[in-house]
Amino acid sequence: MVKAQTRAAELRRLISEANHRYHVLDAPTVSDGEYDGWVRELQAIEAEHPELVTPDSPTQRVGAPPSTQFAEVEHLQPMLSLANARTDDEFWAWVERLRRLLDGEPFQLVTEPKIDGLAISLLYERGSFVRGATRGDGVIGEDVTANLRTVRSIPLSLPDDAGPLPALVEVRGEVYLPLQGFARVNEEQVAAGARPFMNPRNSAAGSLRQKDPAVTARRPLALWAYAIGASDGLGVESHWDALAWLRDHHFPVSPDVRLHDDPAEALAACHGWEARRADLPFDVDGAVVKVSSYEQQRRLGSVGRDPRWAVAFKVPPTTALTTLERIGLNVGRTGAMNPYAVLEPVNVGGVTVSMATLHNEDDIRRKDIREGDRVIIQRAGDVIPQVVGPAPEQPGRRGEPWSMPDRCPVCDHPVVRAEGEARHYCSNRACPSRGYEGLRHFVSRGAMDVDGVGEKLVRKLMEVGLVARPQDFYRLTAADLLALDGFQERSAEKAIEAIETSKRQPFGRVLFALGIPHVGSVTAQALADGFGSMEALRAATAEEIAEVEGVGSVIAEQVAGWFVDEEHSSVVDALTEAGLTMTGPKRAQAPTGPLAGKTFVVTGTLEGFSREGIAEHLTGLGARVTNSVSAGTDYLLAGAGGGSKRAKAEQLGVPVISEAELADLAAGG
């Protein structure tokens, strides 16, 4: 009992401090996962020892006390929090409680996104906006009326063409920052020498709770309205009807809210939000499920701080705090020096992250990231980990600012920086790391796709001196491989057969495999289509190369310069002699096929194709594939992930289609 009492007191202190920093200071120092763990542990202790429950326990209230810099506002109805369900079993346990409490009576459920922003209350008297407040502790909030008036998606007066306006209505919603706006605000924070915000929620809170409304007005805040609180003369009888009323009166309501008769459909909708999370232009931390009927809501009531009639189906957070242990360097296949972060392992979005990208020296200095810092980690697009910036508060004295070394850490040759570029490069063309990355890329999927020749074998072949340049793969024999550990006669023969088979890869693949700077698979195919042969491309000037659609002058200069280099020229000669495909159909003429004349951009991870494979497939159907979405794009083909391109497509009105819809298009649908 004494041990439980001591631990409960410690948890209350930790949670209260975290609440203060998150809700009042907008500067969290613990991750969402760690915070949720504390709350669950305290709930378990209090459930086992009810006598330890105190009136000021974090489990007995919502959020944190309001900041003293704004006037206090007492809510007409408490703004309650929501119980969480993190698994299907927890969701079904909630459904079974509903069935039991409603004596088996049927009920409808509404699902909607759980926007990661700042909950607010908007009060309207006879159609005029008179007061806006934050949730605060659920009973008392902060008066931020002047700041909310600057949010353009909040109506200042309600239309009366949809029926008589109520004498009073309280609209509840979430003020948030779209992801593009969040990135812009963090760029401005860093440029001003301030700490970046940890996530869109904190960015929205920090933007809304400014003393000067002009500062709030410069932030691209937005609103999703999600409920009606107190009202006088409104007359709606369900949450679903309330959402319709909000839409009719010019409030932004998520177009993806759904009404369900079957709880299984509601659960599927929750999983749908989780699956689409990376593609959304705003951040969500789950979905909310509510009983629609107000009469049933009244009968179900609340327990503690949570209404029984609603639950939040939570997904793991996409940001976390951890320690940057050191900054490492990787030398890429073009000699580019790529810094990366070595992190104290941390769970981000359900994945343990121990390394993250840092882009380049300018980015590190701009963000003021230093070894030993507590840093904010984000899984960009829910996939690629990156360091957003240092945490608002650091545990001790910070280390020295990081700078790019003068000499390559692999070969000790000078490091150079090309004029006009952010990247640094190793000046040694024969740098072991540079050579390895180039060879690994050459045999990789999407390039020569040599089955059975992976990273480990490439490194071993380099170590024993069998391979130093791409053409050396085509001089290997089964006897060479049998001399290496792990090879038997059949496996050696299969590897040689795979190398031989790779000679039949089309010209565009060969061009991509060469590793020309800035030439990805789409650009390589465009060059192959535009010139039809390696000989014609090598003889072309930069101006002629730039005429290929989608290439441009910068890439054209890189390509022309690459072929002028004697070492590169000798590689191409040797590969030609080895029998690789150096010609292909020149497609300057009008393309043919069911998608002829259509321009596609591809984003995310597809189920049926690799990125290079889908580019070849679309080209074969007559389509043109480009790298970025523009007004001239006909379709965005979207798989899992790829949020920024999807957002741009939606902004421009470009249709976003799935693989199944692509198949329909190709079949003439």
N, C-alpha and C positions, 0 to 999 in steps of 0.2 A: 504494500500500500504506500509506504514512504517513497519507494523507488518510482512508482507510478505518479505520485503527487509531484515529485521533483521534476520528472520528465515532462509532465503536463505544463508545469510552470515555465520550463525552458522552451517548450514548443510555442506557448502563447507569446513569449517574448520574441522569439524568432519570427513568427508569423506577423505579429503586430509591426515589427520593424520593417519587414518586407512589404507589408501593406502600405506603410507610410511612404516608403521609397517608391513604390510602384504607382500608387493612386494619388499621392500628394506631390511628391518631388519629381515624378516622371523619370526617375533614374534608378531602375532596378539593379540590384547587385546579386540576385540569385536567379537561376533559370526557372521557367514555368514548371518543369518536371520536379525540381527539388522542392519548390513551394507546395505543389500538389501533394507530394509525399509527406511533408510536414502536416498538412491539413488532415490527410487520411489517418496518419498515426494518432493525432490528437482526437479525432472523431472516434477511433477505436478505443482509446483509453477512457474517454468520457462515456462511451457506451457500456464498457465493462465496469466503470466506477461512476455512476450518475452523481454521487455526492461531490465529485470533483468539478462538476460543471459550475462555472461562475458567470455572473451577468455580463462581464466584459470579455468573455472568451470569444476568440475570432469565429468560433463555430456558431455563435448566437447573433451575429450581425453580418451585414453585407459591406464589402469594400473597406473604407477607412474614413476618418473624420475629414470634413472639407478643409481646404486651405484657408488660412485667416486673411488672405489678400482679397477675397471676394465676400460679399454679403451672404448671409445664410438664408436658405429658402427651405421651408417645411413643405414636403410633398403632400398633395391632397390625398394620395394613396401611397403606401410604402412601395418603393421600387425593389421588389424582391430579387434574389439571385436564383440560380437554377441548380438542381442536383445534377450530377454528371453520370453518364453511362459511357464507359470506355470499351466495352465488349458487347457482343450480341447477347450473351447471357444476362448482363446487367440491364440491357434494354428490355428483354423479355420478362425479367423480374419486375420491372416497372409496369409493364403492360398487365401482368397478372395482378399486381396491387390495384390497378384501375378496375379490372374486372371484378375483383372482390369487393372493393369499396362501392362500386355502382351496382352490386347485386346481379351481375351478368347482363346488365342493360347495354345495348349497342352504343358505340361512341365513334365519332369521326376524329381523325388526327390531321393536323396541319404540319407540314415540314417546311422549313425555311433555312437559309444559310445563317450560320452564327458568325457574323462579321466581327473581325478583331479590331474594334475601335473603342469609342468612349460613349457609354450610355447617357442619354440626355432626355429631359422632359421639356416639352413645348406646350405652353398654355395659350389657348385662344379664347377670347371673349367676343361673342357675336361675330366671329369670323376674323378678328384682328389678333395678330401675334402680340402678346403683352408681356410674356416672361419666358425665359429659358434657363434651365438649371442642369447641372451635372447630377449624377446619381448620389454622389457622396457616400454616406453610410447607409443609404436606403431610406432613411427618414428625413435627414437634413442634407441638402445639397448646396451647391454654390451658384449664385446668380451670375450667369455669363450671357445675359440677354444681348448686350451690346456686341459681343463677339459672335454670337450665333446669327445675328442679323447680317453678318458679312458672308455667311455660307449661302451660296446662290441657290442650292437645291432646297432650301427651307422657304416655303411660301410665307410672305409677310401678311397676306390677307387671303381668305378662302373664297372661292367662287360660290355664288348662290344659285347657279343655274342647275345644280343637281339636287335641289330641294331646300327647304328652310334650314338655316344654320342654327345649331344648338346655342343656347345661351353661354355655355362653357364646354370646352372639350380639351382634354390633355392628351397630346400625341407623344408617344414614346418611340425613340429610334436610336440609331447608332451613327455617330459622326466618325468618319474614317478618312484615311488618305488612300486613294488609288495607288497601286504599286509604282506607276510611273511618277506620280507626285511625290511619293515617299523617297524614291531615288533622287529626285530633284532637290527636295528639302535637305537630304543628307549631304548632297554635293555642296549646297549653300552653307550648311553647318561647318563642313570641313574647310571650305574656302575662307570662312570668317574666323577660323582658328578655334571653333567650338567643337565639342564632342558630338559625334553622330548619334542619332536615336537608335535604340536597339531594334525596334520593330515598328510597323505602321501604327500599332495601337499607341505606343508611347509618343510617336511623332504627332499623331492626331491630338492626343491629350496636351502635349506641350504647345501645339499650335493654338488650340482652343482656349487654353488657360493663360493667355497673354494679358498683361495689364493694358497694353495698347491695342485696341481693336484693329488698327491699321496693319499691325504685324499679322494678325489672324487673317485679314483680308488678302494678304499676299500668299497665303498658303492654300493650295488647291483642295480644300476640304469638301467632302460630300456627305450626303445623308442617305441612309436606308430607314424608312419608317417601318416599324414592326408591330405596333400595338396601340391600343387606346386605353388610357387609364381612367381617371375620373371624368364624368360628363354630366351635363344637365340638359335633357331634352334631345338626346341623340337617338335612342331607340333601336340600336342594333342588338341582336341576340346571340351572336356567335363571333368568334375570332375571325373566321373566314369572311363573314359579312363586314367586319371592321376593316379588314384589309381592302375589301372592295370599296368601302366608303373612303378610305385614305387615298386610294388611286383616283377616285372620282373627284376628290378635292385637291388634286395636284401635288400630293405627296409622293415621292419616289418610293415605290414598293418593289421588292425583288420580283422580276418576271418569272422566277423559277419556284415560287411557293406553290405547294400542291396540297390538295385535299384528298384524304385517303379513308376508305371504309375498312380496309384491311391493314392491321398493324405490320404485316409482313411487307406490304408495299411501302409503308413509311420507313421501315428499316432499310429496304433496298434504296430508297431515295437518299438516306443518310450515307450509305456506301457510295452512291453516285456522286455526292458532294466531295467525298474524300478522294475519289478517283480523278475528279476534274479539278482538284484544288490547284495544281500547278498551272492550269490553263486559264485561271481566272484573273481578271485585271485588278482584283482586290484580294486582301488576305482574309482567310477564314480559318477558324480553329475548330470547326466541326459543323454540326447542324443542330437546330432546335426543333423539338417535336412537342406540340401542344394539343390538348383536347380542345376541340373547336367550340362546343356549346358552353355559353356563359353560365347557364343554369347548372350544368354538370360541374363546371369549374367551381361554382359556389358550394356545391355539395361536397366536392373533394377537399376544398380548403387547402391549408398549408400546414407544414410541420417545421417548427423553428423558422429558419430563414427561407425555406424552399417551398414553392407551391407544389402540391402533389400532382397537379394536372399538366406539368411541363417537365421536360428533361433535356439536357444538353448532351448530344452524342459527340464526344470530344475526340479529336485526332491529335497526334503528337505535335508539339510546337516545331516551327521551322527555324527558330533562333535559339541560341544558348550562349552562356558565358563560360569561358575556360581560359587556361593560361597558355600563352604563346611561348613555348620552351625555347625555340630557336628558329632562325630563318635559314633555310637551305637553298642551294642553287642546283638546277638541272640544266645541262647543255643539250639543246635540241638538235634535230637533224640538220637544221640550217645554220647551226652555230649560235642560235639565240640563247641568251642566258635567262632562264626562267626561275625567278624566286618563288619559294613555296614556304608555307608555315608548318612547322612541326608542333603539334598541339598536345596538351594533356587530354587524353581521350574523353570525349563527351558525347552524350546521346542527343542527336538533333533529328527531329522528325522520325524517330524510331530506328535510326541508324547510328552506330558508333563512328564518330569522326575523329581521326587523329592527324590528318593532314588537310590543308586547304590552299587554294590558289592565292597568290599575292600580286599577280599581273606584272608589275615592273617597278623599278626604283622610284620613278616619279609618283606612282600611286601610293607606295609605302610612305614616302615623305609627306605627300599631301594629307594622308590620313594620320600621320604621326604615329605609326605602329612601331613598337620597339620590343626587342626580346625581353621576356619576363613579364610583359603586360598581361593583365586580364583583358581579354578581347571578346567582342561580339561575333559569333559565328552564325552564318546563315547558309541554308542549302538553297542556292539560287535555282528557281524553277523546280524546287523540291528535289533537285538532283545534285548539282555541283556545289560542294562546300566552298565558301569564300569568307574572308575576314572583312566584316563591315567596318570595323574600327576599334579603337581602345574603349573599354568600359568607362562610364562617367567617373568612377572613382577607382583608384589604384591602391593595392595593399601596402605599398611602401615606395621607396625611392625608385624612380624609373631608370632604365638603362640608357645608354647613349643612342642617338639616332643612327639608323642603319644606312649603310651606303654600299654600292656595288664595288666589289674588289677590283683592283687594277689588273690582276692577272687571273687567268682561268684556273679554277681549283682542280681541274683534271689534268691539264697538260702544262700549266704555268706559262702559257703564252699571253701576250697583252690582250686585254679586253678593250674593244672599241665600240663606239656608238655612232651609227650612221646619221648623217645630218638630216634633220627633220623627222627622225624616228624616236619612239619612246624606248625601244629595246636596245640592249647592249649585246654584243656578239663576241665570241671567241675568234681571234684572228687566225687561228691555226686550222686550215682545212683538213689536216690529218689528225685533229684532236680525237682521241679514242672514243670519248663520249659522243661527239658529233658523228663520227663514223658509225657507231653502233645504232644511234637513233635513225640514221638514214637507211641503214640496212634493214633494221626492224620494220620501218615503214615500207620499204620496197616489197617485202614478202607478205605484208599484212593483208587482211580482208579489205576489199575495196580497191586495193592496188593489184599486185600480181597474184594475191590469194594463193600462196603456196601451202597447201594442206600438209600439216605435220612439221613444218619448219617455223617454230615459234621463237619467242624471245630468248629462252634458255639455250636453244640450239644455236641461234645466231651468235650469242655471246661466246659460247664454247668454240664455234668455228673461227671466231676472231682471235680468241686466246691462243689457239694452236696454229694460227697463221694460214688457215685454209681459205679464208674469205676476208678481203679488205675492201673490195668495191663490188657493186651489184653484179657485174659480169662474171665474177668469180663463182657465183652459185651455179652457173651453167658449165663450169669446168669440173665440178665435183663428180666423183665416182662412188659407187657402192663400196669399193675398197677403202676409200677415204673415211667413210662414215663407220665402217666396221672397226676401224682403229680407235673409235671413241667409245667411252663407257656407255652402256645402255642400249647399244645397237646390236640386233641380231640380223641375220642375212635377209630375212623377209622385210623387216622394218627399214633397213638401209635401202633395199630395192624400191619400197613404196615411196620413200622420201625422194629418191632420184626420179621416179616416175612423176611425182607431183611437180618437181622442178621442171621437168620436160613438158608436162601438160600446160604449165603456166605460159609457155611460149605462144599459146593460142589466145591469150587474153587480148581483147581488142585494143586498138591504137589509143583510145582515150584512157584506158586503164594504165597502159605503159607510160603515157605522158604524166599521169597523176603519180605513178610510182617513183618517178625520177626525183620527186621532192623539190621542185622548183618553188622558191619562196612565194607565198600568197596564192599559189595555184592549187585549189582544192579540187575535188572530184567534178563539181559542176563546171568550173572554169576550164579544167582539162578537157572535158567533153566538148565544150564550146569551141576550144582551139582545134581539137581534132576534127570537128564538123566544119569549121571555117577554112582549114587548110588542106585536109584530106591526107596529108603525109608528113612524116618527120622532116623529110628533105625540104618541102615547101616552107614549113614553119621555121626551120633553121635559117633559111635564106631571107626570111621576112624582116623588114625594118620594124622598129617600135611603132611607127605611125601606122603601118599596115596591120600590125597585131592589134592595135587599139581600135581598128575598125570592126573587129569581131564584137557582136552585140554582147554586152554584159562584162566585157574585159576592162576597158578604160585605160587611160594613159599611164597611171602609176604601175599597174600590173604589167602592162605592155613593156615598159622600160625594164622591169625585173626579168621578164621572160627573154627579151632580146639580149640583155646583159649576161644572162645565165648561159646561153648558147655560145656567146663569144669566148667564154672562158675555155682555155685549152683542156684542162682536166675534165670538165663536163663534156666537152666535145668528144674526147677520147672514150668516155663511158658510153655515149650514144653510139659511136662507131662500133665498139666492142659488142654492145647489145644487138645491134643490127646484124653483125657477123654471126652472133650466136643464134639468130633465127627468130627473134621476137617480132611481133606484128608492128610494123612501122607505117602502115597505110590503113586507110579506112574510107568509107563513103563520104565524099564532100557534100555537105548539106546546105550549101549556099542557096540552092533552089528551094522553092516553096515546099514545106514539109507536107507529107501525106499521112493519113490515118484518121481515126475517129476523133482525136483531140487536136487536129491540125490547127495552128494559129492561136492556140490557147497557151497562156503563160501561167506556170505553176510555181509556188514556193512550198517547200516541205519543212515541217517542224515537228519536233517530238520524236518518240520512239514508236516505230510501226511494228505490227505483229508479223506481217507477211514479207517484209522487205528490209534489207539494210539500207542505210542512207544512199550509198552508191547504187545499190540495186534498184531502188525506186526511181532514181534519176535516169538510169538506163531504160527502165520500163516505160516511163513517161515519154522519153525521147523517141522510143520505138513506136509509141502511139501517135507521134507527130507533134507532141507538146514541146514547149520551151521551158526549161527549168532555170530559175534565177535564185539568188541567195536572199534577197530582201523584199519585203512586201511594199508595194507602191500602188498608186492609182491605176497603173497599167496591169496589175496582177489580176488574172481571171479567177483563180482558185487558190486557197491555202489548204493543202493536204495535211491534216493534223493527227498525230498520234499522241501518246502519253507525254506530258511535259510540253515545253515550248511556249510558255505564257506570254512573252513579250510580242512575238510575231502574231499570236492569236489576238492579242489586244489591239495591235496595229490594224489587223485585218478588220476587226469589228468596228474600229474607228472610221476606216475608209469605206466600209460597206462591202468588203470583199467576201464572197461566200467561203465558209469554212466547212470542209467536207471530210468524211472518214474514208477508210480503205474500201468499205462496202459501197459507199456512194461513188467512189472513183470507179469501181467495177461496173456500176450502173451506167456511168457516163461513157465509159469505154465501149459498153454494149449498146450504146445509142439511147440510153434512158434519159 
